[in-house]
Amino acid sequence: MKLYRIPEPGAIENLTLVEEPDPAPGDHEVLIRIRAVSLNYRDLMVIRGTYGRGGQRPNLVPCSDGAGEVIAIGNQVSRVKVGDRVAGIFMQKWIAGEVTAEGAPQAGASALGGAIDGMLAEQVVLHEDGLVQIPEHLSFEEGSTLPCAAVTAWHAVVDFGQTRAGDTVLVLGTGGVSIFALQFARMHGARVIATSSNEEKIRSVHAMGADATVNYKSFPDWQHGVLEATAKRGVDLVVEVGGAGTLPRSIDSVRFGGKIALIGVLTSGEINPTRLMGKSVTLQGIYVGSREMFEAMNRAIALHKMRPVIDRVFEFDQAQEAYRHLASASHFGKVVIRVE
Ligand SMILES: NC(=O)c1ccc[n+]([C@@H]2O[C@H](COP(=O)([O-])OP(=O)(O)OC[C@H]3O[C@@H](n4cnc5c(N)ncnc54)[C@H](OP(=O)(O)O)[C@@H]3O)[C@@H](O)[C@H]2O)c1
């Protein structure tokens, strides 16, 4: 089978197509014929060698996100059967419940496409516990977008945000996490305010139900636009994918007693913690989510027949081009690689 490895991190050109023997499942393992893989900003950090969290496996098979069909199972497997359409869960060992001091290192050490080999391969073997069924109405391409960006957005908007009808949620930019967050916030009856650097993308988020938008490039002090759009009250929840560079403005944008889901590291800067205190804001770090969250999210996606937004699908031999497309930040939603 064919697969990609990163013999040495540094640049996208280091992504190397190799041929290796087909893997075979052990007793509790499942052999998946991967049909599609989606890219996340993290995959750019991994290939550039700037992804610090939990270390990176040498000669890594990259990418956390993939979906495919089960083509063989070990003799003790009971959770799935041959023919099932499945996706891997981001942290193979975070099944349910909250992150604990005991569980976190183990979960982090089981992150696909980082601490352990990932999904950019024609075939992958995973433990049966590290899988979920993908919703029936989704294609493999759509299903492949779920494990990282969608679960992170669900964790932020639903588990942490407890978003309810009438709430206002702020999403930053139009990448994978933010577009899912917009969809989940709308699903729960919330009003969405979105920022973007691009007018065409702003039109697209309006078409998806965003109520107000601010171009953060033309209006670097975009927090004023957010406050104006909320009659100065501020938003209930910020899905913070920008990181330190956007956080001060997110703190300005959130209401007193509101919440900020701290997710991203797209920008750098400094923050003043007293501003958080002064507004009694809850700041929660989010690191993807558990299988339990993934399954709850899939039930909601299935019920609402929600469809992930895919910007572009690349072929397997165009993987480097797919990475370059993500790096250009010209995408809206998700970038996918078809594996057939
Ligand atoms: N903690 C976690 O578990 C977790 C999980 C997933 C992702 N993340 C992090 O979340 C971030 C987003 O990930 P992703 O995969 O969704 O990325 P992505 O798809 O590559 O998103 C890129 C988009 O972010 C927007 N952006 C960039 N700089 C911005 C800024 N200064 N202000 C507002 N928006 C900005 C841009 O949108 P426009 O083109 O519209 O301007 C850009 O197109 C990354 O830092 C990633 O590492 C963390």
The ligand as an SDF file (V2000), in Angstrom:
LIG
                    3D

 48 52  0  0  0  0  0  0  0  0999 V2000
   -6.9460   23.1820   20.5960 N   0  0  0  0  0  0  0  0  0  0  0  0
   -7.3680   22.3010   19.7190 C   0  0  0  0  0  0  0  0  0  0  0  0
   -7.7780   21.1900   20.0530 O   0  0  0  0  0  0  0  0  0  0  0  0
   -7.3990   22.6710   18.2920 C   0  0  0  0  0  0  0  0  0  0  0  0
   -8.1180   21.8970   17.3690 C   0  0  0  0  0  0  0  0  0  0  0  0
   -8.2070   22.3310   16.0580 C   0  0  0  0  0  0  0  0  0  0  0  0
   -7.5450   23.5090   15.6770 C   0  0  0  0  0  0  0  0  0  0  0  0
   -6.8210   24.1960   16.5850 N   0  0  0  0  0  0  0  0  0  0  0  0
   -6.1580   25.4550   16.2310 C   0  0  0  0  0  0  0  0  0  0  0  0
   -7.1610   26.3590   15.8090 O   0  0  0  0  0  0  0  0  0  0  0  0
   -6.6310   27.2010   14.7890 C   0  0  0  0  0  0  0  0  0  0  0  0
   -7.5220   27.0720   13.5680 C   0  0  0  0  0  0  0  0  0  0  0  0
   -7.3850   25.7670   13.0410 O   0  0  0  0  0  0  0  0  0  0  0  0
   -8.0630   25.3700   11.6560 P   0  0  0  0  0  0  0  0  0  0  0  0
   -7.6340   23.9920   11.3310 O   0  0  0  0  0  0  0  0  0  0  0  0
   -9.4920   25.7270   11.6840 O   0  0  0  0  0  0  0  0  0  0  0  0
   -7.2730   26.4070   10.7120 O   0  0  0  0  0  0  0  0  0  0  0  0
   -7.4900   26.8030    9.2210 P   0  0  0  0  0  0  0  0  0  0  0  0
   -8.5790   26.0450    8.5790 O   0  0  0  0  0  0  0  0  0  0  0  0
   -6.1410   26.7980    8.5720 O   0  0  0  0  0  0  0  0  0  0  0  0
   -7.9790   28.3350    9.3910 O   0  0  0  0  0  0  0  0  0  0  0  0
   -7.2770   29.3810    8.8290 C   0  0  0  0  0  0  0  0  0  0  0  0
   -8.1670   30.6280    8.8610 C   0  0  0  0  0  0  0  0  0  0  0  0
   -8.0540   31.2990   10.1040 O   0  0  0  0  0  0  0  0  0  0  0  0
   -8.3590   32.6570    9.9240 C   0  0  0  0  0  0  0  0  0  0  0  0
   -7.3820   33.5120   10.5840 N   0  0  0  0  0  0  0  0  0  0  0  0
   -6.0580   33.5590   10.4430 C   0  0  0  0  0  0  0  0  0  0  0  0
   -5.5310   34.5700   11.1690 N   0  0  0  0  0  0  0  0  0  0  0  0
   -6.5810   35.1660   11.7840 C   0  0  0  0  0  0  0  0  0  0  0  0
   -6.7140   36.2890   12.6240 C   0  0  0  0  0  0  0  0  0  0  0  0
   -5.6630   37.0230   12.9990 N   0  0  0  0  0  0  0  0  0  0  0  0
   -7.9550   36.6160   13.0480 N   0  0  0  0  0  0  0  0  0  0  0  0
   -9.0370   35.8940   12.6890 C   0  0  0  0  0  0  0  0  0  0  0  0
   -8.9600   34.8290   11.8570 N   0  0  0  0  0  0  0  0  0  0  0  0
   -7.7520   34.4860   11.4230 C   0  0  0  0  0  0  0  0  0  0  0  0
   -8.3440   32.9390    8.4300 C   0  0  0  0  0  0  0  0  0  0  0  0
   -9.7070   33.1470    8.0120 O   0  0  0  0  0  0  0  0  0  0  0  0
  -10.0810   34.2220    6.8910 P   0  0  0  0  0  0  0  0  0  0  0  0
   -9.4240   33.7390    5.6280 O   0  0  0  0  0  0  0  0  0  0  0  0
  -11.5690   34.1970    6.8300 O   0  0  0  0  0  0  0  0  0  0  0  0
   -9.5450   35.5460    7.3280 O   0  0  0  0  0  0  0  0  0  0  0  0
   -7.7460   31.6570    7.8580 C   0  0  0  0  0  0  0  0  0  0  0  0
   -8.2580   31.3800    6.5810 O   0  0  0  0  0  0  0  0  0  0  0  0
   -5.1920   26.7490   14.5850 C   0  0  0  0  0  0  0  0  0  0  0  0
   -4.3470   27.5440   15.3880 O   0  0  0  0  0  0  0  0  0  0  0  0
   -5.1810   25.3330   15.0950 C   0  0  0  0  0  0  0  0  0  0  0  0
   -3.9260   24.9130   15.5230 O   0  0  0  0  0  0  0  0  0  0  0  0
   -6.7280   23.8020   17.8760 C   0  0  0  0  0  0  0  0  0  0  0  0
  1  2  1  0
  2  3  2  0
  2  4  1  0
  4  5  1  0
  4 48  2  0
  5  6  2  0
  6  7  1  0
  7  8  2  0
  8  9  1  0
  8 48  1  0
  9 10  1  0
  9 46  1  0
 10 11  1  0
 11 12  1  0
 11 44  1  0
 12 13  1  0
 13 14  1  0
 14 15  2  0
 14 16  1  0
 14 17  1  0
 17 18  1  0
 18 19  2  0
 18 20  1  0
 18 21  1  0
 21 22  1  0
 22 23  1  0
 23 24  1  0
 23 42  1  0
 24 25  1  0
 25 26  1  0
 25 36  1  0
 26 27  1  0
 26 35  1  0
 27 28  2  0
 28 29  1  0
 29 30  1  0
 29 35  2  0
 30 31  1  0
 30 32  2  0
 32 33  1  0
 33 34  2  0
 34 35  1  0
 36 37  1  0
 36 42  1  0
 37 38  1  0
 38 39  2  0
 38 40  1  0
 38 41  1  0
 42 43  1  0
 44 45  1  0
 44 46  1  0
 46 47  1  0
M  CHG  2   8   1  16  -1
M  END
$$$$
